[in-house]
């Protein structure tokens, strides 16, 4: 028996994202595959200034130290900008949204229980729940309206309740959808009625393009909604700072879980984020991001109209960093990806990468990211993809 | 039903350490309670320089990026200084040693399996395994010799094997012990013979005072030893950077588990550590730490001889940051702690805080940290504790 055979732990599946992250480093590739923020817009100078200030002014900057109120107070202010009223006692600071999802899975799940997700959902959630071997129940989701609320109601009414349901309210990953006011209200009401927690992932909620937008579900229901926020998309991913807004009586349990996972200490990165936020720079930075990402989104939509076959469908995403393109039935986006990589040096992610169950019927969707490429790259990449699609159709026709 | 009642996840126990961390912030307290590195020796200037360099020179410093070889190469060199030969393919970078323990628990454990630990052990390991509700088996450990190898052999020979055994080779937390060459060799041999992985926690192995010291067990056995290292005690805790050395065929599984817990990305802190290590400053910094901590240790031992009753026993710790004091049988260190806090403003941790099972027979041990206090504080704090002990004896006599 080798050590590999002796290792009896549960095997966590690797997401397609890590392979794609390695791939995007290959020169010449135009990648729409990941949800990367624009590298050139990351505020390196301001972060350097904040880091220097922290190390100069805070004698305990590098020491173990319990999480402080400072950052939580900043988060409370930020949540107010999203239309959510909460207090510092309801905030848990996390190492990014992914750790937020993992902490909530540890809090809410027991081995083998049900989790309710959309049939196309964020892979990180599937990884976070994976150690608990949950029974995954799915409801349909569409790129225009997002989650199918009637299906949620049928599922909850069917008897065995899930430990929680997972929802992305704005800038859905991968679908790009934003939920309507009615849908938000219905989900809040269902959570209350069936006493099922909603894990609301709002990683993209601050990247809203066309209007003020609607507050997240947490603004409508504070007992049954567990809100997940992150600085990765609005400040910098490699700082790994995010937060949860949860019912106050559960924060101490979450802090014990965090202690078990990585010691619940105020990290250097958390101090840097605190100083950055207190400098008041996030608001203008967010305005810059929204303006630039809106341009990139519009360029992508324009290029799609120009280069994609008329049978392809998409909507204008009101928030987030993804456009979801649905090809006519019969298309297999996974096969297309292989062709696009081989013949056109363009990457994206196919529907299959986001399938919550292996029985996914729809294989004809493509997730295209617009935040991580320049306008020129977007035009060039979509043109190349359009070319691949046309050749693909000709091949299909010739078959 | 409230949300608290609806939350069905497993309740992770909070360690005494977090409460103590909050307590140490109270003015006037002399705390020997935690394993804090000396705040005034943390290299803030060098870290600030490294952070500025990273943000100036690395265009992707704040972006998602897969873990790179750079830091792993630095770790391979560091391991060579510990007498361990390994390759970059065997290294996983973690968010501190605690995440290392959590990752290995996810890798090695399934719900309900056995874990073999010492009866007094590091609480962080107990928290890391807690989500898997393991059956905890214990073997005795002593402050002079550390783990009882014969008891380990009896336990392994008894039939049902544990998923892994947890060992601290040098500077044991809480006992301060370093294992003999014979014990190291025996443990390596037992791991091979019974095909049971050893999780070797070496957080304090680089803080060795009296001699070159012995290499860790990983130097004797590379298939069955999973080594846990950390920069928290030798560089800075709040950077949260540590590492694992594991069999090469398991690194990709660990990287998938890490992705599920917090996204496996090269963090800003990891880049800063890389630049710091490449500057060659760690070796002289370690020499400074060893020299200063040796002085603090010796001052503590000297103060103990002066102020503690002659029936109290302790050994000279050859590594790490803790002295373990064993009081005569019948003493209850938890009660003493309450008295010490109330009447003398001194904190330490009692044996009870490190008990692997609730049936701990020995309540008469005290863990005293010497790295986090100045020489004056150590003399004053031990003198005060000695006074509390004498009053305690008089109270016992009067009862």
Interface residues (C-beta under 8 A of the other chain):
Chain A: X1 X2 X3 X4 X6 X7 X8 X9 X10 X11 X12 X13 X14 X15 X17 X18 X21 X22 X25 X34 X36 X37 X39 X42 X43 X44 X45 X47 X48 X51 X52 X55 X56 X59 X60 X61 X62 X63 X64 X65 X66 X95 X96 X98 X99 X102 X105 X106 X107 X108 X109 X110 X111 X113 X124 X127 X128 X130 X131 X163 X195 X196 X197 X223 X224 X232 X236 X237 X238 X239 X240 X247 X249 X250 X252 X253 X255 X256 X257 X259 X260 X261 X262 X263 X264 X265 X266 X267 X268 X269 X271
Chain B: X1 X2 X3 X4 X6 X7 X8 X9 X10 X11 X12 X13 X14 X15 X17 X18 X21 X22 X25 X34 X36 X37 X39 X42 X43 X44 X45 X47 X48 X51 X52 X55 X56 X59 X60 X61 X62 X63 X64 X65 X66 X95 X96 X98 X99 X102 X105 X106 X107 X108 X109 X110 X111 X113 X124 X127 X128 X130 X131 X163 X195 X196 X197 X223 X224 X232 X236 X237 X238 X239 X240 X247 X249 X250 X252 X253 X255 X256 X257 X259 X260 X261 X262 X263 X264 X265 X266 X267 X268 X269 X271
